[in-house]
């Protein structure tokens, strides 16, 4: 045996192996160990040599007897190599590492064409075993997920298209028993041609694409549009396509209906816009472009805030969002601002668009321009209020003074006659202004004509100085053309300037007229008329507010309401602020004339 030992000992390859190596002779005695064996077993080579292999049993918790039997088979049989897995407990194992998974590779030791023993090479396979455990655990979790998931799932052979497995959700969706479904191929379900289906499977297998949209036919014959996510996966050592199926029939139908709605919206005369769930505009129709002045390119990607006029407060918009996010339809009247700066009334309806799961995907808004209707309603309402108030009061006064004449006829009552005359003049003035408003309502003004603001202001100021010589009127006006006819412009300025002078409570009324023309052609012209009088009472200011009025509030004259009607009718705005240290500033926002 010494010659056998010498032959093994001379094998430098075994000496240099990083794995433990032990050689045994036909009697089962150890005839060789390499240095790595001594390190692992913490035992000197001299101690191990010539000892029976069975003495190593103390280093193994499981599999040693199988290893010993395997050595006997290799030595005495016709098997050249076998492998055995063991669990070892080694002296050098670290803290908490009680056992080590190992694999023993047993090969025959041949000397001069005879089997003289066996060589055993031990290898630590702990990492491999851990990987295998992780794979098994991963497969277990996958199986649990696959079987219990609510979405239809299939395992498909990428080469043949055969359905290898189907979960319960797939059975419910397709309507076939699991035994029948797993005998089918995906080609029998997919409405595409067999060649096309095979091509798509290949793309999924090669990971060229993993997202598909198909039409699948159910057992009932119904065809559903499905979205399939398919990816190659190793299942039990076999590469299969793991496919998750989502029914998107309703979503596709909603998209189709949305496209039809867009087509219809292109033809309608109402302004239509569609936004995403964040309110970002995705689509506007030609009527929107015409009503607002914003092109589709300018509006898409923005929010409807581009139309915000600041005539509605934050609470108004908070209620809007709360309503539509709850899935309800919101309807209201509001004031918007065109790209040009003009204000206009709209009747707005906003409705949510939902998918098959009831989730909101978009919002659609329909606007109707009701400016003319609202202005007409407001003017008629104001006319009725003012006529009732002024005419009733004036007529009451006339009746009273007339009764006095009846009771006290004679020359001494001339003052009374003069007061009656004054009241009659007031009624006549009111009647004239109402006629002006009616002319505006009936479109008797040529609203397409323009005027030079500097010229009109000069005429009005000259007329004011003649009728009110004590008044001080200061003018700082730039030459600019307005998109308003000269008659209307004169009426506006005369009303405001005369009002400032007439209601002043001092000996010398002071009025200052200034103009801001803005930097661009689209900027409105701002005409500021400031006085140093007692100010305009709150109930008077309601006459120029855009929106509904308190029915209990009223104006003592038609002046401010008259101004408001004319300005709004030309796409402008009116605001009132306090002058410092005393008085009022009325600001007209008027459109510039198009000089191109």
Secondary structure, DSSP 4 states (H G I P E B T S, - for coil): -HHHHHHHHT-HHHHH-SS-EEEEETTSBEEEE-HHHHHHHT--HHHHTTSBGGGGGGGEEESHHHHHHHHHHHHHSS--EEEEEEEE--TTPPTT---EEEEEEEEEEEETTEEEEEEEEEEE-HHHHHHHHHHHHHHHHHHHHHHH-SSEEEEE-TTT-BEEEE-HHHHHHH---HHHHTTSBGGGTBSS-HHHHHHHHHHHHTTS--EEEEEEE-TTS-EEEEEEEEEEEEETTEEEEEEEEEE-HHHHHHHHHHHHHHHHHHH-SSEEEEE-TT-BEEEE-HHHHHHHS--HHHHTTSBGGGGB-S-S-HHHHHHHHHHHHTT--EEEEEEEE-TTS-EEEEEEEEEEEE-TTS-EEEEEEEEEE-HHHHHHHHHHHHHHHHIIIIIHHHHHHHHHHHHHHHHT-SGGGHHHHHHHHHHHHHHHHHHHHHHHHHHHHTT-S-TT--EEHHHHHHHHHHHHHHH-TT-EEEEE----EESS-HHHHHHHHHHHHHHHHHT--SSS-EEEEEEE--SSTTSPEEEEEEE-SS---HHHHGGG-SS---TT---SSSHHHHHHHHHHHTT-EEEEEE-SSSSEEEEEEEPBP---
